[in-house]
Amino acid sequence: MINKKLYALIVILILTSLQIGCSEKPEEHNNEHSEAHSDLITLSSESIEQIKLKSQIVSLQPFSGFLNIPAEVKTNQDNEAQIGSLVQGRVHKVFVKVGDYVKAGQLLMTVEGLEVGEIKAGYLKAKANYDNAKANYERQKKLFDEKIGSQKSLLESQAEYEKATAEYRAEDKKIHSVGLSDEDVINEKDGDEHTSGTLPIKSLIDGVVVERNVVIGQVVDATTNAFKVINTSNVWIDGQIYEKDLDKITQNSKAYFTTISNKQNRLEGRIIYIGQTVDDNTRTILIRGEFVNQGSKLKPQMYGELQIPVGSNAKAILIPEESIVKEAGQSYLFIQTSDTTFERRDVIAGETSGNLIEIKEGVKEGEKVVTDGVFYLKSELKKDEIAEDEH
């Protein structure tokens, strides 16, 4: 009797252990299944026909539209000037301040220095010698023509005249090289000792003074940038494009720009430069537009958007815009991999052209993209995800 009870107990223990083992295996399987999330959806032929699912093979197509890229307003370097003294001296007077509008040739400051006086004195001396030599040569030539003067005197006066001319031209170039004109030197008042050693520093362009780096009494030389003047009536606008978009634009094509603060004001310009190198970090290329800045509303370092019409010879993969699903900052679509199988695929979308949208990355030419039935596939994908999470 005892043996029978013991036998029954052993059988119960064995059956219990088998049940526990069987219950653990499906649980492990379910855990593995939940971790291996799939982006594949399989439908029956009846379901595909019922929802009227359609797909199309994608290929490169002519693409016309706009390329929209972030951009920044820059000063046109042709309308920007750094101004200072080319000789050493001390600032005598300053006539402008930051924000003043100045004209080309307008006096900005004066600089006093011994070198300035020496340059002016050298010019005046050379000019006096030149005037005397020229007058003597003309007199000797006239006497020689009238058979009164000798040929020797004529030749001597001619040699002195040519020598004086060379010296005068050298001194004339010297005063112009430091920013003086003939009138600046000749028209000075006699006996004004300060003026004789004063160099006028003038604006090189029309524009606004945006930097003033000098004060009265400061010693300056050729390395001192005393003023910065810019003219923003015409500005550059720089942007960066990806190398894959390079064949979509051409130099001298039209371009449009809107600022972040005023997107309603659309300015028209043209592309004047396409960069020749690719940035190693961003894999982008510089492009530059030139724009007329009416009313000086555009300020350097302003941000906005550059819109460039895409060239007629550009090609891209285009699909209907409703083929793309946008969620949480991501875009994806469905690729038909077989008659009944569909794959979710992340993509990077580009510009739109009518009801079509450009696909920059994620789809290759020749693949089949679902165009109708996308909402149903999205719902099936969500159902699968929920079911997997529950298990």
Residue pairs with C-beta under 8 A, 6 or more apart in sequence:
30 391
33 388
33 391
34 388
34 389
34 391
37 385
37 388
38 384
39 343
39 344
39 345
39 381
40 337
40 341
40 342
40 343
40 344
41 334
41 341
41 342
41 343
41 344
41 377
41 380
41 381
41 384
42 340
42 341
42 342
43 53
43 340
43 342
43 380
44 340
45 339
45 340
48 340
48 373
51 373
51 376
52 372
52 373
53 370
53 372
53 373
53 376
53 377
54 370
54 371
54 372
54 373
55 336
55 368
55 369
55 370
55 371
56 319
56 368
56 369
56 371
57 366
57 367
57 368
58 317
58 318
58 319
58 359
58 363
58 365
58 366
58 367
58 368
58 369
59 317
59 365
59 366
60 315
60 316
60 317
60 365
61 315
61 316
61 317
61 318
62 312
62 313
62 314
62 315
63 248
63 310
63 314
63 315
63 316
63 318
63 351
63 353
63 358
64 309
64 310
64 312
64 314
64 353
65 309
65 310
65 351
65 352
65 353
65 358
66 256
66 307
66 308
66 309
66 310
66 351
67 241
67 245
67 248
67 249
67 307
67 308
67 309
67 310
67 351
68 305
68 306
68 307
68 351
69 239
69 240
69 241
69 287
69 305
69 306
69 308
70 239
70 240
70 303
70 304
70 305
70 306
71 237
71 238
71 239
71 257
71 289
71 303
71 304
71 305
71 306
72 237
72 238
72 239
72 301
72 302
72 303
72 304
73 235
73 236
73 237
73 298
73 299
73 300
73 301
73 302
73 303
73 304
74 235
74 236
74 237
74 238
74 288
74 300
74 301
75 230
75 232
75 235
75 236
75 300
76 231
76 232
76 234
76 235
76 236
76 290
77 236
79 205
79 207
79 230
79 231
79 232
79 233
79 234
80 205
80 207
80 228
80 229
80 230
80 231
81 203
81 204
81 205
81 207
81 228
81 229
81 230
82 225
82 227
82 228
83 108
83 201
83 202
83 203
83 204
83 225
83 226
83 227
83 228
83 229
84 201
84 220
84 222
84 224
84 225
84 226
84 227
85 111
85 178
85 179
85 199
85 201
85 220
85 221
85 222
85 224
85 226
86 177
86 178
86 179
86 222
87 111
87 113
87 115
87 116
87 119
87 178
87 199
87 221
87 222
88 113
88 115
88 219
88 220
88 221
88 222
89 111
89 112
89 113
89 115
89 116
89 197
89 199
89 219
89 220
89 221
90 111
90 112
90 113
90 217
90 218
90 219
90 220
91 109
91 110
91 111
91 214
91 215
91 216
91 217
91 218
91 219
91 220
91 226
92 109
92 110
92 111
92 112
92 194
92 198
92 216
93 109
93 110
93 216
94 108
94 109
94 212
94 214
94 215
94 216
95 107
95 108
95 109
96 102
96 106
96 108
96 109
96 209
96 212
96 227
97 209
97 212
98 209
98 210
98 211
98 212
99 208
99 209
100 208
100 209
101 206
101 207
101 208
101 209
102 108
102 203
102 206
102 207
102 208
102 209
102 229
103 203
103 206
104 202
104 203
104 204
104 205
104 206
105 202
105 203
106 202
106 203
107 200
107 201
107 202
108 201
108 202
108 203
108 209
108 226
108 227
109 201
109 214
109 226
109 227
110 198
110 199
110 200
110 201
111 198
111 199
111 201
111 220
112 194
112 197
112 198
112 199
113 197
113 199
114 197
116 178
116 197
116 198
116 199
117 196
117 197
119 174
119 175
119 178
119 180
120 175
120 180
120 185
120 188
120 196
120 197
121 196
122 171
122 174
123 171
123 172
123 174
123 175
123 185
124 185
124 186
125 171
126 164
126 167
126 168
126 170
126 171
126 172
127 168
127 171
127 172
127 186
129 164
129 167
129 168
130 164
130 165
130 167
130 168
132 164
133 157
133 160
133 161
133 163
133 164
133 165
134 161
134 164
134 165
136 157
136 160
136 161
137 154
137 157
137 158
137 160
137 161
139 157
140 149
140 153
140 154
140 156
140 157
140 158
141 154
141 157
141 158
142 149
143 149
143 153
143 154
144 150
144 151
144 153
144 154
172 182
175 181
175 182
175 184
175 185
178 199
179 199
179 200
179 201
179 202
180 199
180 200
184 200
188 195
188 196
189 195
201 226
201 227
203 227
203 229
204 229
205 229
205 231
206 231
207 229
207 230
207 231
207 232
208 229
208 230
208 231
208 232
209 227
209 228
209 229
210 228
210 229
210 230
211 225
211 227
211 228
212 226
212 227
213 224
213 225
213 226
213 227
214 220
214 224
214 226
214 227
220 226
230 300
232 293
232 296
232 298
232 299
232 300
233 292
233 293
233 296
234 290
234 291
234 292
234 293
235 290
235 291
235 293
235 298
235 300
236 272
236 288
236 289
236 290
236 291
237 255
237 257
237 269
237 288
237 289
237 290
237 291
237 298
237 304
237 306
238 286
238 287
238 288
238 289
239 286
239 287
239 288
239 289
239 306
240 279
240 282
240 284
240 285
240 286
240 287
241 249
241 284
241 285
241 287
242 283
242 284
242 285
242 360
243 278
243 283
243 284
243 285
244 360
246 274
246 285
247 311
247 313
247 314
248 308
248 310
248 311
248 314
248 316
249 271
249 274
249 287
249 308
249 310
249 311
250 271
250 311
251 271
251 272
251 273
251 274
252 270
252 271
252 272
253 270
253 271
253 308
253 309
253 311
254 268
254 269
254 270
254 271
254 308
254 309
255 268
255 269
255 270
255 271
255 289
255 291
255 306
255 307
255 308
255 309
256 266
256 267
256 268
256 269
256 306
256 307
256 308
257 266
257 267
257 269
257 289
257 291
257 298
257 304
257 305
257 306
257 307
258 264
258 265
258 266
258 267
258 304
258 305
258 307
259 265
259 298
259 302
259 303
259 304
260 302
260 303
260 304
260 305
263 305
265 297
267 291
267 292
267 298
268 291
269 289
269 290
269 291
269 292
270 289
270 290
271 287
271 288
271 289
271 308
272 288
272 289
272 290
273 286
273 287
273 288
274 285
274 286
274 287
274 288
275 285
275 286
275 287
277 285
278 284
278 285
279 285
279 286
287 306
287 308
289 306
291 298
310 351
316 350
316 358
316 359
316 360
317 358
317 359
317 363
317 365
318 353
318 356
318 357
318 358
318 359
319 333
319 356
319 357
319 359
319 363
319 369
319 371
320 355
320 356
320 357
320 371
321 352
321 355
321 356
321 357
322 355
322 371
322 374
323 333
323 334
323 369
323 370
323 371
323 374
324 331
324 332
324 333
324 347
324 349
324 357
325 331
325 332
325 333
325 374
325 378
330 346
331 346
331 347
331 348
331 349
332 344
332 345
332 346
332 347
333 344
333 345
333 347
333 362
333 363
333 369
333 370
333 374
334 342
334 343
334 344
334 345
334 369
334 370
334 374
334 377
335 342
335 343
335 345
335 363
335 367
335 368
335 369
335 370
336 342
336 368
336 369
336 370
337 343
337 368
342 370
342 377
344 381
345 362
345 363
346 362
347 359
347 360
347 361
347 362
347 363
348 359
348 360
348 361
348 362
349 357
349 358
349 359
349 360
350 357
350 358
350 359
350 360
351 357
351 358
352 358
363 369
370 377
